[in-house]
């Protein structure tokens, strides 16, 4: 038995509604990311040439700094060769990965 045109229309309408919801969610995320990037760039432009890292600059530009436990590079606990990872999370854009 053939499906009615109304049943086919209902299926297409439901699929379209689901796709529209996904696209709306993606658009919202993109708009938020764009707004955050614009806020970040506003701060960057404000401080394009500074001579000193001031507390005000630090508060506006950096959201948080995560300092990990140091580790010995030579395997000895109290030796001078140590490595310590530091992560800087910038306001509005988060952590920026820099190439090695």
matplotlib code that plots the C-alpha trace (Angstrom):
import matplotlib.pyplot as plt

x = [0.0, 1.3, 2.0, -0.2, 1.4, 0.6, 2.7, 5.6, 5.2, 5.2, 8.4, 10.1, 8.8, 10.2, 13.6, 13.7, 12.8, 15.6, 18.1, 17.0, 17.5, 21.1, 21.9, 20.5, 22.7, 25.8, 25.0, 24.7, 28.1, 29.6, 28.1, 29.3, 32.9, 32.8, 31.7, 34.4, 37.1, 35.9, 36.2, 39.6, 40.8, 39.5, 41.7, 44.6, 44.2, 44.1, 47.5, 49.4, 52.4, 53.0, 56.3, 55.4, 53.1, 50.8, 48.2, 45.4, 46.8, 47.1, 43.5, 42.1, 44.2, 44.5, 41.7, 43.9, 47.3, 47.8, 51.2, 51.8, 54.2, 57.8, 59.5, 63.1, 64.6, 67.5, 65.4, 66.9, 64.7, 66.8, 68.9, 68.8, 67.4, 63.7, 60.7, 57.5, 54.4, 52.6, 49.2, 47.9, 44.2, 43.4, 40.2, 37.4, 39.5, 40.9, 44.1, 46.1, 48.3, 51.6, 53.9, 57.1]
y = [0.0, 3.4, 6.0, 9.1, 12.4, 13.7, 11.0, 11.8, 15.5, 14.8, 12.9, 15.6, 18.3, 16.5, 16.0, 19.7, 20.7, 18.6, 19.9, 23.5, 22.9, 21.6, 24.5, 27.0, 25.5, 25.7, 29.3, 30.2, 28.7, 30.5, 33.8, 33.4, 32.5, 35.6, 37.9, 36.5, 36.9, 40.5, 41.2, 39.7, 41.8, 44.9, 44.2, 43.3, 46.6, 48.5, 47.2, 46.8, 48.6, 48.5, 48.9, 47.1, 44.3, 46.0, 44.4, 46.1, 44.7, 41.3, 41.3, 42.4, 40.1, 36.9, 34.8, 32.4, 30.8, 27.1, 26.1, 22.4, 20.5, 20.6, 17.4, 16.4, 16.1, 14.0, 11.7, 12.9, 14.6, 17.6, 18.3, 21.6, 20.3, 20.6, 21.2, 22.9, 23.3, 26.6, 27.2, 30.7, 31.1, 34.4, 36.4, 35.5, 33.0, 30.5, 28.6, 29.3, 26.5, 27.8, 25.8, 24.4]
z = [0.0, -0.9, 1.7, 1.6, 0.5, 4.0, 5.7, 3.4, 4.1, 7.8, 7.6, 5.5, 7.9, 11.0, 9.3, 8.4, 11.9, 13.4, 10.8, 11.5, 15.3, 14.7, 12.4, 14.9, 17.6, 15.4, 14.4, 18.1, 18.9, 15.9, 16.9, 20.5, 19.3, 17.0, 19.7, 22.1, 19.4, 18.8, 22.6, 22.7, 19.7, 21.4, 24.4, 22.1, 20.2, 23.4, 24.5, 21.2, 22.5, 26.2, 28.0, 31.3, 32.3, 34.8, 37.0, 35.0, 31.7, 33.2, 34.6, 31.2, 29.0, 31.0, 32.4, 34.3, 34.5, 35.3, 36.6, 36.7, 39.0, 37.8, 36.8, 36.7, 33.2, 34.3, 36.5, 39.8, 42.3, 43.4, 40.2, 38.4, 35.1, 35.6, 33.3, 34.3, 32.1, 32.3, 30.5, 29.9, 29.3, 27.6, 28.2, 25.7, 23.7, 26.2, 25.9, 22.7, 21.5, 20.2, 17.9, 19.5]

ax = plt.figure().add_subplot(projection="3d")
ax.plot(x, y, z, "-o")
ax.set_aspect("equal")
plt.show()
